[in-house]
Amino acid sequence: MADFGAVDLEAFRKEVREQLEAMYPAELRSADAPTDPEAVWGGRAFAGSQDPQILWMNRMAAKGWTTPTWPKAYGGGGLTADEARILDKELAAGKYRPPVLAFGIWMLGPVLMEYATEAQKLVHLPRIIKGEVRWCQGYSEPGAGSDLAALATRCEDKGDHWLINGSKVWTSYADKADWCFCLVRTDATKKHEGISFVLIDMASPGVETRPIQLISGESPFCETFFTDVKIPKENLVGRVNGGWEIAKRLLQYERQNISAGFGEGGTAGGASGDLANVATSYGALPDADLRKRITLNKMDFQALRQTINRSAAESRAGNGPSAATSIIKYAAAEFAKERSELMIEALGHQGLGWDGEGYDPPEIGAVRGWLRTKANSIEGGTSEVNLNVIAKRVLGLPDMK
C-alpha cells in the first residue's frame, strides 16, 4: 500500500474500500453464511483451517489490519489514528464481519507494548496479530473477586523456573484458550505489592479447566486449576511483585473494549434499534409508557456511542485509556440490561420461552440474552467497583471514614 503520510486521507479511504472488497471471502457475503462460530477467535485449534472466517482473518492480519495502529515492527498496521478511524468506518459501512475477536488484541497486547521486554514483544505480539494464539484472563479467584488483590494463587521461584499452584474462576473460554495471562502471588507478606503478572501455556502439565454453566444455558466461563505448573522464568512480565500496576492498566483496556461494542461500528448495542420493530410486531407499541422507555433507551445508547467514540479518540491521541473507562463500562452495563428487559416486555407472553414448541429461535434467544446481560454488571469489574473508581479517580472524592 502506498504511504499516504498525513495528507490524502480520501485517497487512503478509496484504497481501503477497494482492498476490503477484494479481500473479503465470497462465502461470507451473506449475513447468515455458515461458518464455525469459534473461528472468529482464532487460536491453535484453527491452524490450517479452510473456514472462510480464518481466510478473512489471515488476509487482514497479513496487512496488519487486525491491529491497525500497532507498530509494523510486530506485524501491526502502523496506521495513524485518522487512518484507523477510516478503516473502522469502512468495515462498518461494508458490514464486514470482525476478522478476529481476541483478548490478546483488546487487553494483553496493549500492556505488553507498555511493560514487556523486546524479546517478549517479538514472541507474543505477532502471534496475537495473526490470531494464531487464543488468550484467556486469569484474574478472579474463589476468594478474590471484587477484592482482586486478595488473590492467593502462589508462584514460587525455583531457580530456573516458576512453580504455580492455585485456582482461578470466571476464566472466560479457558477451555478453548492456548495461553493465559495471569495474576499470581510472589510475596505472601504483602497484598498489592506481592502480585506478579505471568504468561502460562495452557498446554502445560498441571493445568485443568472446568466450564461453568450459566443461568442462560451457556458455559463461556470456567474454573481453572494450576497444580505444580512449571513456566519459564522469561514468562514473567514486568518486575517481580510489580504485577498490580499491570493488572490495573489491563483492566482499563478491558473496560474500554467491553464498552467499545456499543460504539460506532460496534454490535453490542444493535438490538436497541430493533426494539421498536419488535414492539410493533407483537402489538406492544401502542403502550405509551413502553414507547417512551424504548425511546429513552435508544437516546441513552446514542449518547453512549458518542461518548465512547470521543473517549477512544482521546485515548489514541494520548497515553491510552483512563479511569473514565469505568464511567462508560458502568453506563453500558446498565443500558444493556435495560434494553434486554424492554425486549422481553415487548415480546409479552412470547418472552417467557426457554425451549420447545410455541417459541421461535429469536424469542428464545431474546430470553437467554436477557439472562446473559445480568453478567454485564459483573464482568470487567463489577458496577460497584467501577463506581468506586469513578468516585476516587474521576471525581476525587475522599474515602469514607
C-alpha positions in Angstrom: 0.0 0.0 0.0 1.2 3.5 -0.7 2.4 5.6 2.1 -0.1 8.5 2.4 1.5 10.0 5.5 -0.8 12.6 7.0 -2.1 14.0 3.7 -4.5 12.4 1.3 -7.0 10.6 3.5 -9.6 10.4 0.8 -7.2 8.5 -1.4 -6.5 6.2 1.6 -10.2 5.7 2.1 -10.7 4.7 -1.5 -7.8 2.2 -1.4 -9.1 0.8 1.9 -12.6 0.3 0.4 -11.2 -1.4 -2.7 -8.9 -3.7 -0.7 -11.5 -4.7 1.8 -13.8 -5.6 -1.2 -11.1 -7.7 -2.8 -10.0 -9.5 0.4 -13.5 -10.4 1.8 -14.3 -14.1 1.0 -17.3 -14.6 -1.2 -18.6 -17.2 1.2 -19.1 -14.5 3.9 -21.1 -12.2 1.7 -24.4 -13.4 3.1 -25.2 -12.2 6.6 -26.2 -15.8 7.6 -23.4 -17.5 5.8 -22.4 -20.7 7.7 -19.0 -20.6 9.5 -17.7 -22.1 12.7 -18.7 -19.7 15.4 -15.4 -20.3 17.2 -13.3 -19.4 14.1 -13.5 -15.7 14.8 -11.5 -16.3 17.9 -8.6 -17.9 16.1 -6.0 -19.9 18.0 -4.1 -23.1 17.6 -7.2 -25.2 17.1 -7.7 -23.5 13.7 -4.2 -23.9 12.3 -4.6 -24.9 8.7 -8.4 -24.4 8.8 -10.1 -23.7 5.5 -13.0 -21.9 7.2 -13.8 -18.6 5.3 -13.6 -16.7 8.6 -10.0 -17.9 9.1 -9.2 -16.9 5.5 -10.6 -13.4 6.2 -8.6 -13.2 9.4 -5.4 -14.3 7.6 -5.8 -11.7 4.9 -6.4 -8.9 7.3 -3.5 -10.0 9.5 -1.2 -10.0 6.5 -1.9 -6.3 6.2 -1.7 -5.7 9.9 -5.3 -4.6 9.9 -6.4 -6.9 12.8 -4.4 -4.3 14.9 -4.3 -1.2 12.7 -2.4 1.1 15.0 0.1 -1.4 16.4 3.7 -0.9 15.2 4.7 -2.5 11.9 7.8 -4.0 13.7 5.5 -6.6 15.3 3.2 -7.1 12.3 0.7 -4.3 13.1 -0.7 -1.9 10.5 1.2 1.1 11.7 -1.7 3.4 10.8 -2.3 6.8 12.2 -5.3 7.5 14.3 -7.1 9.1 11.4 -6.3 6.2 9.1 -7.5 3.7 11.7 -10.8 5.6 12.0 -11.2 5.4 8.2 -10.6 1.7 8.3 -13.1 1.2 11.2 -15.8 3.2 9.3 -15.2 1.3 6.1 -15.5 -2.0 7.9 -18.8 -0.9 9.5 -20.1 0.6 6.2 -19.4 -2.6 4.3 -20.9 -4.7 7.1 -17.8 -6.9 7.2 -17.5 -9.4 9.9 -14.8 -8.8 12.5 -11.6 -10.5 11.2 -10.7 -11.7 14.7 -12.1 -11.3 18.2 -9.3 -11.7 20.8 -8.5 -10.9 24.4 -4.9 -10.7 23.1 -5.8 -7.7 21.0 -8.2 -6.0 23.4 -6.3 -6.4 26.7 -2.9 -8.3 26.7 -1.3 -6.7 23.6 -1.5 -3.1 24.8 0.1 -3.9 28.2 2.8 -6.0 26.6 3.7 -3.0 24.5 4.0 -1.0 27.7 5.6 -3.4 30.1 7.1 -6.4 28.2 10.7 -6.8 27.2 11.5 -6.5 23.5 12.1 -10.3 23.3 8.6 -10.9 24.8 7.0 -8.5 22.3 8.7 -10.2 19.4 7.5 -13.6 20.6 3.9 -12.8 21.5 2.7 -9.7 19.6 3.0 -11.2 16.1 1.0 -14.3 17.1 -1.7 -12.1 18.6 -1.9 -10.1 15.5 -2.2 -13.2 13.3 -4.8 -14.8 15.5 -2.5 -17.8 16.0 -2.9 -17.9 19.8 -6.1 -17.6 21.8 -5.7 -16.0 25.2 -7.7 -16.1 28.4 -7.5 -14.0 31.6 -6.6 -15.5 35.0 -7.6 -12.8 37.5 -10.6 -13.7 39.7 -10.4 -16.4 42.3 -13.0 -18.1 44.6 -11.8 -15.9 47.4 -10.8 -12.8 45.4 -13.5 -11.4 43.2 -14.2 -7.7 43.8 -11.2 -7.6 46.1 -8.9 -8.9 43.4 -5.7 -8.0 45.3 -6.6 -10.7 47.9 -5.7 -13.4 45.3 -3.8 -16.4 46.7 -2.5 -18.4 43.6 1.1 -19.0 44.5 4.1 -18.5 42.2 7.4 -19.7 43.6 10.8 -19.0 42.3 12.5 -22.4 41.7 15.7 -21.0 40.3 15.4 -22.0 36.6 11.6 -21.8 36.5 8.4 -20.6 38.3 6.1 -23.1 40.0 2.4 -22.2 40.2 -0.3 -23.6 42.4 -3.8 -22.3 42.9 -7.1 -21.7 41.1 -9.0 -19.1 39.1 -12.7 -18.7 38.5 -14.8 -17.0 35.8 -12.0 -17.5 33.3 -13.6 -16.7 30.0 -13.1 -19.5 27.4 -10.3 -21.1 29.4 -11.2 -24.5 28.0 -10.6 -23.2 24.5 -7.6 -20.9 25.1 -4.0 -21.6 24.2 -2.4 -19.2 26.7 -3.4 -17.4 29.9 -2.2 -14.0 31.2 -2.4 -14.5 34.9 -2.0 -12.7 38.3 -0.1 -14.7 40.9 1.2 -14.1 44.4 5.0 -14.0 44.6 5.1 -12.4 48.1 2.7 -13.6 50.8 3.8 -10.9 53.2 2.3 -8.0 51.1 -1.0 -7.5 49.4 -0.9 -5.3 46.3 2.9 -5.2 46.3 3.2 -9.1 46.4 1.5 -9.7 43.0 3.2 -10.5 39.7 2.0 -10.9 36.1 2.9 -14.1 34.2 2.1 -15.8 31.0 1.1 -19.5 31.1 0.9 -22.0 28.2 -2.5 -23.8 28.8 -1.0 -27.0 27.4 1.4 -27.1 30.4 1.1 -30.2 32.7 -1.0 -29.4 35.7 -3.4 -27.0 34.1 -7.1 -28.1 34.2 -10.3 -26.3 33.2 -13.9 -26.9 34.1 -16.7 -25.0 32.3 -19.4 -23.3 34.4 -22.9 -23.5 33.1 -24.7 -20.1 33.5 -28.4 -19.4 34.0 -28.7 -18.7 30.3 -27.6 -22.2 29.5 -24.2 -21.1 28.1 -20.8 -22.0 29.6 -18.4 -19.3 28.5 -16.7 -19.2 31.9 -14.5 -21.8 33.6 -12.9 -22.8 36.8 -9.1 -23.1 36.1 -6.8 -25.1 38.3 -3.0 -25.0 38.5 -1.2 -27.9 40.2 2.6 -27.7 40.2 2.6 -25.9 36.9 6.1 -25.0 35.7 6.6 -22.0 33.5 9.9 -20.5 32.2 11.4 -17.5 34.0 11.0 -15.4 30.9 7.2 -15.7 31.2 7.2 -13.0 33.9 6.1 -9.6 32.5 7.5 -6.6 34.2 9.2 -6.9 37.5 8.7 -9.4 40.3 5.9 -8.0 42.6 5.1 -5.3 40.1 2.0 -7.1 38.6 -0.6 -4.9 40.3 0.3 -1.9 38.2 0.0 -4.0 35.0 -3.3 -5.5 36.3 -4.9 -2.1 36.7 -3.8 -1.0 33.3 -5.1 -4.1 31.7 -8.5 -3.6 33.4 -8.7 -0.2 31.9 -8.2 -1.7 28.4 -10.8 -4.4 29.2 -13.4 -1.9 30.3 -12.7 0.2 27.3 -13.1 -2.7 24.9 -16.2 -4.2 26.6 -17.8 -0.7 26.1 -16.4 -0.4 22.6 -19.0 -2.9 21.4 -21.6 -0.2 21.9 -19.6 2.4 20.0 -19.5 3.3 16.3 -19.3 0.1 14.3 -19.9 -2.0 17.4 -22.6 -4.7 17.6 -23.4 -4.9 21.3 -26.0 -2.1 21.2 -27.6 -3.0 17.9 -30.7 -4.7 19.4 -31.9 -1.4 20.8 -32.5 -0.3 17.3 -34.8 -3.3 16.8 -36.9 -2.7 19.9 -39.5 -0.5 18.1 -39.9 -3.1 15.3 -40.3 -5.9 17.9 -42.8 -3.9 19.9 -44.7 -3.2 16.7 -44.7 -6.8 15.6 -46.0 -8.0 18.9 -48.6 -5.3 19.3 -46.9 -3.6 22.2 -46.0 -0.2 20.6 -49.4 1.4 21.4 -48.4 1.2 25.0 -47.3 4.9 25.6 -45.2 4.1 28.6 -43.3 1.3 26.8 -42.9 3.6 23.8 -41.4 6.3 26.0 -38.9 3.9 27.7 -37.8 2.4 24.3 -37.2 5.9 23.0 -35.2 6.9 26.1 -33.1 3.8 25.9 -32.3 4.5 22.3 -31.3 8.0 23.2 -29.1 6.7 26.0 -27.3 4.4 23.6 -26.7 7.1 21.1 -25.2 9.4 23.8 -23.1 6.4 25.0 -21.8 5.8 21.5 -20.8 9.4 21.0 -19.1 9.3 24.4 -17.3 6.1 23.6 -16.1 7.4 20.2 -14.8 10.6 21.8 -13.1 8.7 24.6 -11.5 6.4 22.0 -10.2 9.3 20.0 -8.7 10.9 23.2 -7.1 7.5 24.1 -5.5 7.2 20.7 -4.2 10.8 20.9 -2.9 10.4 24.5 -1.5 7.7 26.6 -4.2 5.0 26.4 -7.4 4.7 28.4 -8.0 6.5 31.7 -10.2 5.9 34.7 -13.0 7.4 32.7 -13.4 3.9 31.2 -15.2 3.0 34.4 -17.9 5.5 33.6 -18.5 4.1 30.2 -18.4 0.5 31.4 -20.9 1.2 34.2 -23.3 3.0 31.8 -23.0 0.4 29.1 -23.9 -2.4 31.5 -27.0 -0.5 32.8 -28.3 0.4 29.4 -27.8 -3.1 28.1 -29.7 -4.7 30.9 -32.5 -2.1 30.5 -32.6 -2.8 26.7 -33.0 -6.6 27.3 -35.7 -6.1 29.8 -37.6 -3.8 27.4 -37.2 -6.5 24.7 -38.8 -9.2 27.0 -41.6 -6.8 27.9 -42.3 -6.1 24.2 -42.5 -9.8 23.5 -45.3 -10.2 26.0 -46.0 -13.9 26.8 -43.6 -14.9 24.0 -40.9 -13.6 26.2 -41.4 -16.5 28.6 -39.9 -19.2 26.3 -36.9 -21.3 27.0 -37.2 -24.1 24.5 -39.8 -26.4 22.9 -42.7 -25.7 20.6 -44.5 -22.4 20.6 -41.4 -20.2 20.6 -39.3 -19.1 17.6 -35.5 -19.1 17.9 -35.3 -15.3 18.1 -37.8 -15.3 21.0 -35.7 -18.0 22.9 -32.6 -16.0 22.0 -34.0 -12.9 23.5 -34.9 -14.6 26.8 -31.4 -16.2 27.1 -29.8 -12.9 26.0 -31.8 -11.1 28.8 -30.4 -13.6 31.4 -26.9 -13.2 30.0 -27.0 -9.4 30.4 -27.0 -9.9 34.2 -23.3 -10.6 33.9 -22.7 -7.2 32.3 -22.6 -5.6 35.7 -20.1 -8.2 37.0 -17.5 -8.9 34.2 -14.7 -6.4 33.6 -15.1 -5.2 37.2 -18.4 -5.1 39.0 -20.6 -2.0 38.8 -19.9 -1.4 42.4 -16.1 -1.4 41.9 -16.5 0.9 38.9 -18.5 3.3 40.9 -15.7 3.3 43.5 -13.1 4.0 40.7 -15.3 6.9 39.5 -15.6 8.3 42.9 -11.9 8.2 43.7 -10.1 8.6 40.4 -12.5 10.7 38.4 -14.4 12.8 41.0 -11.6 12.9 43.5 -13.9 12.1 46.5 -12.3 11.2 49.8 -12.5 7.7 51.3 -15.3 7.1 53.7 -14.1 7.2 57.3 
